[in-house]
């Protein structure tokens, strides 16, 4: 068949998208953001980056039927004359699997009355972004995500249910329960655990109400963590941690499943570290001394790999925080998404004030060691997963941050297709969902990101997302983005 298909052929081969809708359960509000929804969709002449780490394959056809990928190959799925097929000619485009975001909060970090010298007033607040965050994640290619710590667990659980019911747009969500935090915490919205029994009760309560993961935080004690892990595992649920009071080797021995922020927050070598208490540098001392070739690094990586503990890379939140000598680029779309106040706070935090204390540690060395350890961990067979952690200075924004994380993985030494795998298939493996999602393969759910350009050659092309398929329904990235203009940081 030599016929030249193009976008205009929608009408020729198929029929109006609204008539084709197979997902009648999607609400009117969600349909507003749907660009493609038909019983059979053919992505024609597209470059496939399948998420396994394999090289890109040029000029493939990908067929989507009933929410699944049903065929992939040169010339696959070309319709017979009478067949109703919606055809997208994707010459010049690539598809990658839907991103599986593993540190994807649904809140924003607000500092009341922030001044130009970075001072503000307590308490730090984490307002919920139930409206903007899911839309931005989906718009930028995230089709599955873990919240990695909840401050409004009822809202997160209801959001997940409403998305699954087709009432709201957004990715599939692994709802992490409320933070498992110790007695003292800078975050007033977090529950403060009293003891091990309290930790057990919290886990049981939220697991019974639908939480599908848990996250331990910086002031938890070993006893509390142990009890929480045992309780979670008894529900078949995994536990991750952004730790400080418990070191990485201690957490591994207690049975933790995943550790957040790569190697930035391990406190095992900190000289002032006391059992069950966070150290002053929160791990910076350890990281400064843990060069990748050190005996400590080798032993730690061996321990993590042996116990199948995953590591979540969140380079996005560190590239801005550390004094690396260059300020990360700002994207216009990111500024457009932000509420005016969020934008203002971000510009205050972007510039280092003269009054800021001189850092006690060499940020460049910390970043260098941390990235080298992540690469080494992955090379040794460790499961490296990724997420943006949209907090920090406020410029790590849902969705855009997931793309930036992929770019930073490439900068730290992974190939483009390896970085895409870390952000897709590896997350699916961690979640135990790699039979259904995480890569582009026949039989898997049609979670696909349509990208203009070739991220296998130029990784910044991951920013050029135009359509995001979730379960075979193609969402319009531009429309989703426009719907949250000026709202991130507020709703
Ligand atoms: Zn976080």
Boltz pocket constraint, residues with backbone or C-beta under 6 A from the ligand:
constraints:
  - pocket:
      binder: B
      contacts: [[A, 103], [A, 105], [A, 148], [A, 149], [A, 389], [A, 390], [A, 391]]
      max_distance: 6.0
